[in-house]
Amino acid sequence: MLQTEFDFTLPRGFVDEYGNVHKEGTMRLATAMDEIEPLRDPRVRNNEAYLTIVLLSRVITRLGNLREVTPAMAEKFFAADLAYLQDFYQEINGNGVTEVPVKCPNCGYEHSVEVTLSGGL
């Protein structure tokens, strides 16, 4: 069965308007539309770096007891948390480490190796 949601813990945590810190969250796998739709957003058109903010707000399904993360909230993430979430996004969406089966051409021994894929959020 395919796992589509993944739990994470932010290094610092999001501080809401009441001073509550939210560190535990859930991120779902991104769809093609999650990556395409933000390109229509005028904030992304004016500043390509804003793509990360919009994209993360679409795929984070829970942060603490908050059931929605908006771009306005994501703008307030601490830099360490934003970097963590970017890495986590890449990891769960297949841009991280992948095991690949290989076979030695000389002896025929079969095993798997980890390959790091490049890509960016």
C-alpha positions as CSV (number, residue, x, y, z in Angstrom):
1,M,0.0,0.0,0.0
2,L,1.3,3.4,-0.9
3,Q,2.0,5.8,2.0
4,T,0.7,9.3,1.0
5,E,1.1,11.2,4.3
6,F,4.2,11.6,6.4
7,D,4.7,13.0,9.9
8,F,7.5,15.5,10.6
9,T,8.8,17.6,13.5
10,L,10.0,21.1,12.9
11,P,13.4,22.1,14.4
12,R,12.0,25.4,15.8
13,G,8.2,25.4,15.3
14,F,5.6,27.7,14.0
15,V,4.4,30.4,16.4
16,D,0.8,31.3,15.9
17,E,-0.9,34.6,16.7
18,Y,-1.5,33.5,20.3
19,G,2.1,32.5,20.9
20,N,1.5,28.8,20.7
21,V,4.3,26.8,19.1
22,H,3.4,24.1,16.6
23,K,6.2,21.6,15.8
24,E,4.5,18.3,14.9
25,G,2.9,18.1,11.4
26,T,1.9,16.0,8.5
27,M,2.8,16.5,4.8
28,R,1.1,14.6,2.0
29,L,2.6,13.6,-1.3
30,A,2.4,16.3,-3.9
31,T,0.3,15.9,-7.1
32,A,1.1,17.3,-10.5
33,M,-1.5,20.0,-9.9
34,D,0.2,21.0,-6.6
35,E,3.3,21.8,-8.6
36,I,1.5,23.4,-11.6
37,E,-1.2,25.5,-9.9
38,P,1.2,27.8,-7.9
39,L,2.7,28.9,-11.2
40,R,-0.5,30.8,-11.9
41,D,-0.3,32.7,-8.6
42,P,0.7,36.4,-9.1
43,R,3.0,36.3,-6.0
44,V,5.0,33.5,-7.7
45,R,5.1,35.3,-11.0
46,N,6.5,38.4,-9.2
47,N,9.0,36.4,-7.2
48,E,9.9,32.8,-8.1
49,A,11.1,32.1,-4.6
50,Y,7.5,32.4,-3.4
51,L,6.8,29.1,-5.2
52,T,8.1,27.3,-2.1
53,I,5.7,29.1,0.2
54,V,2.6,28.3,-1.9
55,L,3.6,24.7,-2.6
56,L,4.3,23.9,1.0
57,S,1.0,25.5,2.1
58,R,-0.8,23.1,-0.3
59,V,0.9,19.9,0.9
60,I,1.1,20.4,4.7
61,T,-2.2,18.9,5.9
62,R,-1.6,19.5,9.6
63,L,0.7,21.6,11.8
64,G,0.1,21.0,15.5
65,N,-3.6,21.4,16.0
66,L,-3.9,23.6,12.9
67,R,-5.7,21.8,10.0
68,E,-4.7,24.2,7.4
69,V,-1.5,26.0,6.5
70,T,-1.9,29.2,4.4
71,P,0.8,31.0,2.5
72,A,0.5,33.8,5.0
73,M,1.4,31.3,7.8
74,A,4.2,29.7,5.7
75,E,5.7,33.2,5.3
76,K,6.3,33.3,9.0
77,F,8.2,30.0,9.2
78,F,11.6,30.3,10.7
79,A,14.4,29.9,8.1
80,A,15.5,26.6,9.8
81,D,12.0,25.2,9.5
82,L,11.6,26.3,5.9
83,A,14.9,24.6,5.0
84,Y,13.8,21.5,6.9
85,L,10.4,21.4,5.1
86,Q,12.0,21.9,1.6
87,D,14.3,18.9,2.3
88,F,11.4,16.8,3.7
89,Y,9.3,17.6,0.6
90,Q,12.1,16.5,-1.7
91,E,12.6,13.3,0.4
92,I,9.0,12.1,0.4
93,N,8.3,13.1,-3.2
94,G,11.1,10.9,-4.6
95,N,13.8,13.5,-4.9
96,G,15.8,12.0,-2.0
97,V,17.6,8.8,-1.8
98,T,16.3,5.8,-3.8
99,E,17.3,2.2,-3.7
100,V,18.1,0.8,-7.1
101,P,18.7,-2.9,-7.8
102,V,22.0,-3.7,-9.5
103,K,23.8,-6.8,-10.7
104,C,27.6,-7.2,-11.0
105,P,28.4,-7.8,-14.7
106,N,31.4,-10.0,-13.7
107,C,30.0,-12.3,-11.0
108,G,26.3,-11.8,-11.3
109,Y,25.8,-10.8,-7.6
110,E,22.6,-8.9,-7.2
111,H,22.1,-6.3,-4.5
112,S,20.7,-2.7,-4.1
113,V,22.5,0.6,-3.8
114,E,21.3,4.0,-2.7
115,V,21.3,6.7,-5.3
116,T,20.8,10.3,-4.5
117,L,18.6,12.1,-7.0
118,S,19.0,15.7,-7.7
119,G,16.1,18.1,-8.0
120,G,14.7,21.2,-6.4
121,L,11.8,22.6,-4.7
